[in-house]
Amino acid sequence: MNHTLSYVLLVIFVMATPIGIGLGMVILGVISPIWEGLLISVTTGTFLYISLSEIIVEEFSVSRHKHIKLLSLIIGILLVSSILFLRQKSD
């Protein structure tokens, strides 16, 4: 693969997130709350599926540093869960 094609693909990859965020902001301002909930549910399900079936399984198949990986996973779950509780407390 030549360097020019690599740079073009890299720019497309880097710009995908900001463009996706912008489109999401525009769409959320236009669609009804039911569709918003549906889209968030699909996105959450996708993240859960990929993390539980691909990433975590692959990481724990290697026995090196299993305890540190498990501790990191538990801390990550607790941090994300605490955001939910902090948000509910502020509302």
C-alpha beads as a LAMMPS data file, in Angstrom:
LAMMPS data file: protein, C-alpha beads

91 atoms
90 bonds

1 atom types
1 bond types

-500.0 500.0 xlo xhi
-500.0 500.0 ylo yhi
-500.0 500.0 zlo zhi

Masses

1 110.0

Atoms # bond

1 1 1 0.000 0.000 0.000
2 1 1 1.468 3.361 -0.937
3 1 1 1.849 6.196 1.560
4 1 1 -0.700 8.480 -0.091
5 1 1 -3.482 5.939 0.247
6 1 1 -2.465 5.317 3.857
7 1 1 -2.712 9.029 4.655
8 1 1 -6.092 9.356 2.932
9 1 1 -7.472 6.394 4.881
10 1 1 -6.016 7.801 8.103
11 1 1 -7.688 11.189 7.529
12 1 1 -11.025 9.492 6.803
13 1 1 -10.694 7.421 9.987
14 1 1 -9.757 10.442 12.111
15 1 1 -12.611 12.570 10.735
16 1 1 -15.254 9.848 11.264
17 1 1 -15.689 10.584 14.981
18 1 1 -16.183 14.385 14.762
19 1 1 -18.513 13.981 11.790
20 1 1 -20.463 11.280 13.637
21 1 1 -20.774 13.495 16.717
22 1 1 -22.011 16.388 14.608
23 1 1 -24.563 14.244 12.820
24 1 1 -25.703 12.809 16.139
25 1 1 -26.236 16.289 17.573
26 1 1 -28.267 17.304 14.526
27 1 1 -30.345 14.121 14.540
28 1 1 -31.066 14.291 18.283
29 1 1 -32.447 17.788 17.842
30 1 1 -34.882 16.582 15.174
31 1 1 -36.078 13.116 16.200
32 1 1 -38.635 12.204 18.844
33 1 1 -37.610 10.833 22.255
34 1 1 -38.801 7.342 21.270
35 1 1 -36.374 7.197 18.344
36 1 1 -33.630 8.687 20.500
37 1 1 -34.121 5.899 23.059
38 1 1 -34.135 3.287 20.315
39 1 1 -30.883 4.564 18.809
40 1 1 -29.193 4.728 22.212
41 1 1 -30.378 1.179 22.960
42 1 1 -28.934 -0.159 19.713
43 1 1 -25.651 1.637 20.326
44 1 1 -25.409 0.349 23.894
45 1 1 -26.213 -3.181 22.786
46 1 1 -23.503 -3.016 20.138
47 1 1 -20.893 -1.853 22.649
48 1 1 -21.913 -4.545 25.144
49 1 1 -21.866 -7.301 22.531
50 1 1 -18.433 -6.369 21.204
51 1 1 -16.909 -5.911 24.640
52 1 1 -18.365 -9.108 26.127
53 1 1 -17.906 -11.417 23.155
54 1 1 -14.658 -10.148 21.670
55 1 1 -12.520 -7.949 23.883
56 1 1 -12.988 -9.388 27.376
57 1 1 -12.870 -13.010 26.191
58 1 1 -9.646 -12.410 24.290
59 1 1 -8.008 -10.522 27.161
60 1 1 -8.830 -13.167 29.760
61 1 1 -7.685 -16.033 27.517
62 1 1 -4.114 -14.918 28.214
63 1 1 -3.268 -15.925 31.780
64 1 1 -0.688 -13.190 32.325
65 1 1 -1.843 -10.467 34.766
66 1 1 -5.373 -11.909 35.083
67 1 1 -5.871 -10.388 38.535
68 1 1 -4.907 -6.911 37.356
69 1 1 -7.224 -7.260 34.345
70 1 1 -10.119 -8.365 36.566
71 1 1 -9.498 -5.497 38.990
72 1 1 -9.376 -3.022 36.093
73 1 1 -12.629 -4.404 34.704
74 1 1 -14.377 -4.083 38.076
75 1 1 -13.070 -0.539 38.604
76 1 1 -14.243 0.437 35.103
77 1 1 -17.728 -0.956 35.730
78 1 1 -17.919 0.870 39.075
79 1 1 -16.804 4.168 37.519
80 1 1 -19.349 3.982 34.715
81 1 1 -22.074 2.983 37.183
82 1 1 -21.174 5.876 39.478
83 1 1 -21.755 8.305 36.613
84 1 1 -25.335 7.062 36.407
85 1 1 -25.871 7.585 40.143
86 1 1 -24.265 11.042 40.080
87 1 1 -26.469 12.043 37.170
88 1 1 -29.616 10.868 38.967
89 1 1 -28.578 12.740 42.116
90 1 1 -28.055 16.000 40.194
91 1 1 -31.460 15.812 38.441

Bonds

1 1 1 2
2 1 2 3
3 1 3 4
4 1 4 5
5 1 5 6
6 1 6 7
7 1 7 8
8 1 8 9
9 1 9 10
10 1 10 11
11 1 11 12
12 1 12 13
13 1 13 14
14 1 14 15
15 1 15 16
16 1 16 17
17 1 17 18
18 1 18 19
19 1 19 20
20 1 20 21
21 1 21 22
22 1 22 23
23 1 23 24
24 1 24 25
25 1 25 26
26 1 26 27
27 1 27 28
28 1 28 29
29 1 29 30
30 1 30 31
31 1 31 32
32 1 32 33
33 1 33 34
34 1 34 35
35 1 35 36
36 1 36 37
37 1 37 38
38 1 38 39
39 1 39 40
40 1 40 41
41 1 41 42
42 1 42 43
43 1 43 44
44 1 44 45
45 1 45 46
46 1 46 47
47 1 47 48
48 1 48 49
49 1 49 50
50 1 50 51
51 1 51 52
52 1 52 53
53 1 53 54
54 1 54 55
55 1 55 56
56 1 56 57
57 1 57 58
58 1 58 59
59 1 59 60
60 1 60 61
61 1 61 62
62 1 62 63
63 1 63 64
64 1 64 65
65 1 65 66
66 1 66 67
67 1 67 68
68 1 68 69
69 1 69 70
70 1 70 71
71 1 71 72
72 1 72 73
73 1 73 74
74 1 74 75
75 1 75 76
76 1 76 77
77 1 77 78
78 1 78 79
79 1 79 80
80 1 80 81
81 1 81 82
82 1 82 83
83 1 83 84
84 1 84 85
85 1 85 86
86 1 86 87
87 1 87 88
88 1 88 89
89 1 89 90
90 1 90 91
